[in-house]
Amino acid sequence: MNGLPQPKPSVQAIAPYVGGKSALAGRAEVLKLSSNENPLGPGPAAIAAFRALVGGNAGAGLHRYPASDHGALRAGIADLHGLDPARVICGVGSDEIIALLCHAYAGEGDEVLHTAHGFLMYQLSARAAGAIPVAVPERARVADVDALLAAVTPRTKLVFLANPNNPTGTMLPEAEVVRLADGLPPSVLLVLDGAYVEYVEGFDGGLAMVEVRPNVVVTRTFSKIYGLGGLRVGWGYAPAPVIEALGRIRPPFNLSDLQQGVALAALGDQAHLARSRAENAAARDWLTGALRAQGLGVDESHGNFVLARFADEGAAIAADEAAQAAGIILRRMGGYGLPEALRITIGTMEDCHRLAAVLARRGR
């Protein structure tokens, strides 16, 4: 191997991200509850926009580059949320915004803080930028503001906080998020990951904080409640200097016209969002109660999933295998430091009843 090109040591240290399984050997149809997808799919407006954009003369404009400024989509986001469109940035899912933030603000020897059971992309993106990810202990699977503030050093550049958090589903009260922002040095960027914000009615996910603080950024995605995971569209809202920095390194044509057009149409269908939120809450509450009745530990979740905790790792694996035998795919949590747990996406009410019945029979 001597003399051959080698990636940076920080890249070699990355454990590649592994998404939730979507297939089971020998089964043509499965119930996938492993990736926090909306079981209702996208709304009718998004579907209609997709059909219009790919139908008819769909191939006529394929030689043209898409709009690089994402102007219409940024305006739509800003109009819906009452924001300044100049401070909205769009990306290939919120993952790309997270990666851009790490590359723009962290480098060799810098530290990027995240909670112990935070989204894996935080540490992956930090290492890709050459920085050091620092996992900060939680308190009963809830972010601990005091622990986060105590972990800050002169080398800290970013703090990532998903609220609600994935994979735990837990959520910090707004007052605690404000306390975290107040306690951070002005030189540290606080990134509030709002992938699941829309599942909490009346919660803005920190957008108002961005308006009055120069070191707070919010990220969002169309992959969850909008049901557009397959299109990969996300966005962020940030102070103007942060937007300017990210604009210097954002790939100029990162979103196709199809992605932008369908996402814009989805924004206009808030009735579908409201229906998705209501049906998710009802099914989530039912499944939480059913799993607790089986003796499992389940924290109150504020997303479209629950984290079920078993007696130990062996019990979790046995439950997962029982679910797979019944054609249901769940998500093991060993990679998140929770080997005794399974993350379960909230499907339809029928899906939840089916899963609960399978888990109730395990070991019998």
N, C-alpha and C positions, 0 to 999 in steps of 0.2 A: 504493500500500500504506500510505501515511501515515495514521495514525489508526485502522487496523485492529488488532484484538487480535494480539499477538505472543507466542509462547512464550519462555521464558527462553533466553538465549544458550546455556546448557549443554545444553538440550534440542535446540536447533537444531544443535549440534555432534555429535549422536548419529548414527552410521551405523546404520540399522535392522538388526536381526538377521535373517539369511537362513538358514533351516534347509536341511537336505539335501533335494535333489529327490526326488520320489516317483513321477514319471511321465515317460515319454518319448513324444514325438509319434509317432503312427502305430503304437504298440505297446500292445496291450491288457494284456499281462502283462510285468512286469519283475522282475528280481532287485534289490531295493533293499538296498544295502550302504552307505548314506550317513548314517544317523542313529543308529548304535550301539544298535539295537533287538535284543531277544532273539529269535533265529529260532525258538525253541520256543514263543514267546508266553507268556501267563500259564498258571499251573498249573491243574489240574482243580478245586481248591478255590475259586480265584478265579472261574473260569468258572461253577461251580455257584452261587456267591453272586450273581454278576451276573444269571444267569437267574432266580434266586429273587426278586431285588429288582425286576426289570423285568417279570416275568411276573405272572400272576394279577390281583390288584387293584393293578397298578402305578400307575395314575393316581389311585387313591383319596387318596393323601396329598400330591399335588403342590402343594396350596395351603398346606401346612405348611412352615415354615422348618426347615432341618436343625439338628442339634445344633451349637451354636456353640462348645462347649468341647471338642469332639472327644474326650470322655472315654473312650469305649470304645477308640478307636484309640490314644490316648496310653497307656492302660493296657496294651494289647497290645504296643506297642513297648517299653515299660518292662519288661514281664515277660520278653520275649524276650532283651533285652540287659542285664538287671539294673540298670535305671536308676530314677531318681526320676521318676514320671509328671508331677509338678508342674513339672518342668524340661524337658519335651518340648513343642515347638510344632509344629503341622502347617500345611502351606501347599499352595498350588497348584503342585506340583512344588517342588524345592529352589530353583528360580528365584525364587519369591516370598519365601522366607526370605532369600536373598541381597539382594533389593531392599529388604526391610524393614530389614535390618541397615544398609544404606547410608543409608536415610532416617532411621534412628534415631540413627546415630552420626557421620554426615558431612554437611557442608553447604558453603556457598560458601567457597572458598579452602582447604578441607581436602584432604588427599591420601589416596588409596586405592591401596595397592601390590598388584601382581599380577605373576606371572612373564611374561616376554616372549611366551610361547606358551600363556598361560593361557586359560581359558574366556572367550569374548567377553562373556558376561553380566556379568562383573565391571566392565569399563570402561563398559558401557552403564548399569548400575545406579548406578555412581558419578556419571556425568554427569547422570542423571535426578535425583539428589539435589543437584546443583549442585557436587559435588566434582570434584577433578582426578584422573583415573586415571594412575598412574605404572607404566609397564612396566619391569620389572627384568630385565637380561640373564640368560640361562641359561648353563649350561656343557654344551655338547654335548647340548642339548635336555633337560637335567635342571635342576631348580630349584637355584639357588646360594645357600646360606644366608648366606655372607659378603656376597654382593652385595645380598641383601635387607636385611640388617642395616645395611649401609653406606648404603642408600637412605632409611632412616628419618630424618625431620626432625621438628622440633617441630609441623609441620602434619599429620603422619601420624596417621590415626585407625583404619584397618583394613588388615590384610594378608590377602589371599586366597591360599590354597595348595590346589590340587587334588592329591590324592595317593591313587591314581594320577592322573596328569594327562591331561587331554583338551586337545589332540589327540595329544600325543606318546606317551602310554602309559607314560611313564617314571615312576619312583617313588623318593621319598627314603626312606632307611632311617629307622626310628623314632628312632634316636639323633640323627639330624640334625634331625628335627622338634622334638625336645626341645631341642636346642641353639638352634634358632630361637626357640622360646618363651622360653627362658631369657634370650636376648639382647634381646628386645623390652622397651621401657618398659612399666610396668604400665598406662599409659593407652592403649595400643594394643591393639585387639582382633584376635586371630589367629583366622581363620575357616578351618577345615579342611574342604574340600569332599570328601565321601566318596561321590560318585555311583557310583564303581566299586569301592568297598571290598569288596563281597561277592565280587568275582572273585579276591580274594587270601585264600586259606584261612588262618584263624587271626589275621587282622588286624582290630583293632577300630577303626581309622581315627581314633584320638585320643579315644575316649569316656572312657577312664581319665584322660586329661589334664584333661578338663573337670571331673572330680570334685575335683581338687586345685589348679586354677588359676582365678582369677577373671576372666581375660581370654582364655579359649579357648572357641570355639564349634565344633560339628561339624554339618554338614548331610548329609542322606541323601535318596535318592529311591526311589520304587517304579517308576520309568520304565525302568530298565535290567534288572537280573537278574530282577526280579519280573515283567517283561513287561507293565507297565501304563502305558506311555507315553501311550496315548490317554485315560486317566482323569486324568492330571496330579495326582499326590499326592506330597508330599515332607514331610520333617520335619527338625527340628533339635533339638540338645541343648545347653543352655547354663547358665551360672550363673544363679541365681534373679534377680538384678537385671537381667540381660539379657532374660530371659523377661518380666519385668514391663514393661520398656521396649517390647519388641516387641508385647506384648499391648495396649498403648495405641494402636498404629497398625494392627494387623492387622484387616482387614475381618472383621466378626463372623460372617458366614455364607459364608466363602470355600470351604468344601468341602461338597458335597451329601451326603445320606445314602448315595447310591449309591457315591460315591467312598470314603467312610469304610468302608462295609460290605465292599466288595470288597477294599480294602487290608488290612483286618483279617483277612479270610479268607486272603489271600495269605501273611500272616505265619505262619499256622498250617501252611503247606505247605512246610516246610523241605526235604522230599525233592525237590521240584521245583527249589528253589534249588541244592541239591547237584548234581543232574543237570545243570542249566544250567551251573554252574561247571566241572564235569568235561568236558562236551562242548565247551565254549568253549576250555578249556585245550588239549585235544587238537587241535582244528581250528586254533587260533591257532599252536601250535607247528609244525604241518605247513605252514601257509601261510607262516610266517616263514622256514622252511627253503627252501621252494619259491621265494620271492621273492629270497632271498639267492643262491640258485643261478642266478638270472637276472641277477645282478650289481647288484641294487638294494640300497640302504641301508635296513635295517630294525632299529631299536633293539628291545631286549627289551621287550615290552609286558606290562603287568599288568592291562589292561582287556579289553574285548570288541571290540577293534579293533587294527589295526596302522597305523603311519605309514610308507608306502613312499616313499623318496626317490630321485628320478630324476636324470639328469645335469644337467638344467636345467628351467626352466619349460616350454619348448617340448616337451621329452620327456614331461613330466607331462601336459600338455594332450593330446598325441597318444595317450598311454595311456588317458586318460579317454575320449577320442573312440572309441577302439577298443572299450573296454568298453561304451559306450553303443550302438555299432553291433551289439553282441552282446546287447543288452537288459539290461545290468548298469549300475546307477547307483552311482558312487563319490562322494567328496566332495573337491573341490579345496580347497586350503589357503592360497590367496593372502591371504584375509582374516585369517589367523593369522600372516602374515609368513613363510610357508613355501610360496612359489609353486612350488617344485620338487617338492612332495610331494602325495600323495593319501592321504587317510585311508580305510581300508577296514574296514568292520564285519565281524566274524567271523560268517559264516553257518553253515550246516551243513557237514559235511565235504564233501558233494557240491557245495555252493555254492563252497567254497574251491577244489576241483579244477577246477571250471568256469572260475572267474576266472583261476586260474594258467595254464590252457591258453590263454585269450584273450590274456593279457599276454605269454605266450611267443611268440605269433605276431605281435605288434605290429611293424610296420616291415618285415615279410617280403614 
